[in-house]
Amino acid sequence: MSAVEAEAAETVRQERQGDPKPRRPSLALLGFVLPVLLALLWEGLVAAGIANGRLMPPPSVIGRTLRDLAASGELLTHATATLSRVAAGFGLGALAGTVLGALTGALPVARRLLDPTLQALRAIPSIAWVPLFILWLGIFEASKVALIAVGVFFPVYLGVAAAIQGIDRKIVEVGRVFRLSRLAMVRRVLLPAILPDWITALRSGLGLGFMFVVAAEIMGASEGLGYLLVDGQQLGRPDTIIAAIISFAVLGKLADGLLVAITRPFLAWQDTARDKL
């Protein structure tokens, strides 16, 4: 038996016995290669005098700014304020989007009644809500959370409604063949069918939540990473602006990773092609 045949036979044996598939070496660090190379290139160009680092500071300057902000406690204060607003807005927007998406997806009457209005509201630019929310809710936290919730609502609503409408009719018929009750049909057939799309919609909504929090904090805040952006602009400090942008990127990635980790057990039943690659 050749080496290739032996390896194939061992793979089949492991799959039949339920053994975990041998994993490739971790490629998690591969995503850092490009940004690190670009940072080193820019650092070298500025150090050599080829590029001007005034408007686009080199990574060493941005690193010192981040270190100083962290040492003074400002970075933690601003990051905590931003995360708390995103968490509150995400919770409200995701809840409302899930409920209304389920209604319009499952009930044709609700879809005809609500969906046209919601689709029209979805077309309104986010910045257009700012003066109205300030007028209604003031310039404090309520208006900021409301703006973030609007940003989160629409992708979750669309994802849930589309997932319910896209359920394969054949799996519903299988549930009826096994004489499942209505509750059992929802729990064992319908809910697993929409879970992947719902989780994807939540991730999309979370990303928009971080986008909307910038507008929310720019429109009037005394703390938060959006406030740090405005402060850097007013003081003419591009290193502060870029430090705030990097902080947004890191917090957004960590929040998305946390959401994926929390929801992963609910998708453990999936047998996708990605698991075999």
N, C-alpha and C positions, 0 to 999 in steps of 0.2 A: 504494500500500500504506500502510495506517495505521501509526501509531507502535506500537500494540499488536501488530499482525501482524508488523512488522519485528522487534520484540523477541522474539516467540515463534519466528520463523524463525532468529534468531541463537542462541537457546538450543538449538534442535534441532541446528543446525550444530555448536555446541560439543560437545554430547553425542555426536554421531556421530564427531567428530574426536578425542574423548577429551580435549578441553580441560577444565581445571578449571572448575567452576561459579563464576561471580562470587559472592564472599562478601559478606554483609551486614556492616555495621560491627559491631565486636566489642561484645557485650553482657556481657562478663565482669564489668565493674564494677557492673552493675545490682544484683547480689546484696548489695552493700555499702550500698545506699541506705537500706533499712529500719533496719538496726542503727545506722547513723550518725545518722539522724534521731531514733531513740529515745534514743541517747546524748546528743545535743545538747539534746533536750527535758528529760531528767532533770537535766542539768547546769544548765540554765536554771531549773528549778523549785527546785533546791537553792540556787542563787545568790540567787534572789529570796526565799528563806525560806519558800516555800510548802510544800516537802517537807523532811523531816528526813533528812539524809545520814549519820546515824550507823550505822544497820544496813545501809543500802544506799548505799555511798559513791558520789559522782559519778565520772564517767570520769576527771576530772583527778587525783583521789586514787589511783584504781586504776592510772592510767598512771605516776604517780610510784613506786608500789610495784613495778610491773614493772621500771621503770628501775633502782631501787635493787637489786632482786634480780639483775638482769642485770649491773649494775656490780660487785656483790660476788662474782659467780661462782656464787651459789647456784642461780639459775634454770637455768644450764647443767648443773650437777651433778644437780639433781633431774630435769630433762628427760632427761638421758642415762641415768640409772638406770631411769626409767620405760620409755623406748624399748627398752632392752636386754631388760627383762623381757617386754615385749609381743612383741618380735621372737622371743625364744626360745619363748615360749608359743604364738605364732602358727605358728611352724614345726612344732612337735610336734603341735599340734592339727590343723592343716591336713593334715599328712601322714597322721595316723591317720584322720581323717575321710574323706580321699580313698580310702585303701585299703579301709576297711571299707564305705564307700558304694559303691565299685565292686563289692565282693564281694556285698553284699546286693542290689544292683541287677541284677547279671548272673546270679547263681546263685539259683534259687528255694529250694534247700536251705539256703543260707547265710541267706537272708532269713527263712525260718521259724525258723531256729535262733537268730539273733542279734538280729533287729529287735525282737521283743517286749521283750527285756531292755534294749536301748539306748533304746527309747521310754520305758520305765519310769524309767531313769536320767535321761532328759532332763527329766522332770517334777520332779526334785529341785531346790529353790531353791539358787542358787549359794552363799549364805551357810552352808547346811547342810554344805558340804564343808570349810569352814574348820577346825573343830576336829579333824576326822579327818586332814586333811593336816598340821596342826601336830603331831598325835600321831605320825603315820607319818614325816614328813620334817623335823620341827623347824620353827623359826620363821625359818629363813634362806631363801636364794633358791629352793631346790628346791620348797618348798611353794607359793611365790608363782607360779613358772612352771607348776607342775602345775594350779593353780586357773585360770590364764589359758588353758592348753591345754584344759581342760574346757569353758570358755566358747566357744572357737573350734571345738572338735570338732563339736558338734551341728549348727550351721547348714551346715557343709561336708559332713558326712555326709548330711544330709537332701537337700541340693542335688544332690550327685552321684548318690545312689540314685534320686531322682525323675527326674533328667535321663536316666539310663540306661533306666529303665522307660518313660519317655515318648518314646523314639526312634520316629520314624515307621516303621512296617513297610514302607512303600513304598520308602523309600530303601535299606533292607536288600535288598529284592528286586531293586532296580536293580543293586546291587553283585553279587548272585548272577548276574544276567543277563550282566554283563561278566566273569564267572568270576574274580572277585578271590579271592586267597588269604585265609586267615584273618587273617594279619598285615596285608595290604593293606586288608582290610575294616575293621580297627580303625583303621589310620592314615588312610585316605582317606574313610571314611564315618562310623564311630562316634565317633571322637575329635572331628572338627569338629562333629558334631551335639550333643555335650554341652559343648563348650568355653564357649559363652556362659553357660549355667546354672552351670557350675563356677566361672567367674570371678565371677559375681554372688554365689555362695555364699562365695567367698573374701573378697569385700568385706564381706559381712554378718558373717562370722567375725572379720574384723579390727576391725569396729566393736564387737562384743561383747568382743573382747580388751581394748580400751581401757576398757570398762565393768568388766570383771573385775579389771583391774589396780588399780582404785580399792579394791575390797574386799581385794585381796591386800596392798596397801601399808597400808591402815588396820589390818589385823590384826597389824601389827608390822613396822615398817621404820624405818631411821634416815635414809633419803634416798628421794627420789621425790616426784612431784607429789601423790600420795595422802598422804604424810607431811606435805607442806606444808599440805594441807587440815586435817589434824588439828592441826598446830601453830597454824594460824590460829584454829581453834576454841578451843583451850586458852588462847591468849593473848587471846581476845576481839577479834580483828582481822578484821573482815569483808572489808577490802580485800585481805588476803592470801588469804583463801578464794576470792574472786572472781578474783583474779589467777591462782590455780592452776586454776580452772575454765576461764578463757580460754586458759590454756596447754594444757590438755587438748584444747580445741576446735581450736586451731591445729595441734597435733601430729597429732590424729586426721585432720584434713582433709588435711594434707601427706602423711601415710602413705597415705591412700586415693588421693590424686592420684598418688603414686608407683606404687602397685599398678596403677592404671588405665593409666599411661604404659607400664609394663613389659609389660602384657598386651595393649595395643592392637595391636601388630603381629600377634598370633596371631588377631585377628578382622578383619584387613584384607580378607578375602575376602567379608565380609558385604555384602549390598546391601539395606539396610533403608530404610524410608520416612523415617527421621530424616535420612538423608544427603541427601534431596531437599528438606527443609524449610529 
